[in-house]
């Protein structure tokens, strides 16, 4: 029997849905079963994908095959637009040029500083559902100049004891700790003697003592990394929650736990197939700004609940190279108004270095 839309085909030995779909040019073999069940009587429905020799299968003609393939392609594009990226931390092997511009405002007074460096990221392994990323920093610049003052050079020499750091990141793209803490401590103890010898004076001694306490006694380096604005910004597209249109994440920069509620959208660049990911957010925090700035004095003080809440916004844009599975350009703006006269604004630019 032959009609305008389909032909009846008697199944031969060795036929499968896949082989028949391939023969007629149908891209998705599962559509062959769906088509058959749609046009045949209910008693003829295929309940599984297995075919029996001699049974009749209703097969779409060439015109219908083209229509089904076109519809499948459109559905695939819609799914890609709904969930445009599936980034894996295993692909995160890259060097980024980082620039951070911080502007603090108190009344009419503004201070502005710029820090730049190269950040190297290398995936090492997956251990007990934790991804291990090797982190290294080089080529530091302060306000576009090499560290020049004694304190800047001291800070630079101390920081060299930290790196490389083996960062522990969970499957949700969240920083959870450091794997090579003992190695970092050993590096610090080895370097501290020469640092003490070269940098002298009250301020240098105080700074070195603070670093020594953080690394050997309090393990504050782990907390610093968990709150690192640049690392957390880079990892945002890897977070499971951020694959939805609207999500919430916590960021603890500016020394305070500030909750941003983010609305996220994405589109595909038709020329090079990059994903353009945009995020807009605002501060969603029930506490008053004074409670954030001075938490201890806010305890049991009823007047704090009447104060104006802090306000803040973020605007982030990610250009994600889907071929490599990494972001190649990131621009991020974080701004928080603590009081009518006090605010902090941080602009982060992250560009992939050709490697």
Secondary structure, 3 states (H helix, E strand, C coil): CECCCEEEEECCCCCCHHHHHHHHCCCCCHHHHHHHHHHCCHHHCCCCCCCCCCCEEEEECHHHHHHHHHHHHHHHHHHHHHCCCCCCHHHCCEEEEEEEEEEEEECCEEEEEEEEEEEEEEEEEEECCEEEEEEEEEEEEECCECCCCHHHHHHHHHHCCCCCEEEEEECCCCEEEECCHHHHHHHHHHHHHHHHHHCCCHHHHHHHHHHHHHHHHHCHHHHHHHCCHHHHHHHHHHCHHHHCCEEEEEECHHHCCEEEEEEEEEEECCCCCCEEEEEEEEECCCCEHHHHHCHHHHCCCHHHHHCCECEEEEEEEEEEECCCCEEEEEEEEEEEEEECCEEEEEEEEEEEECC
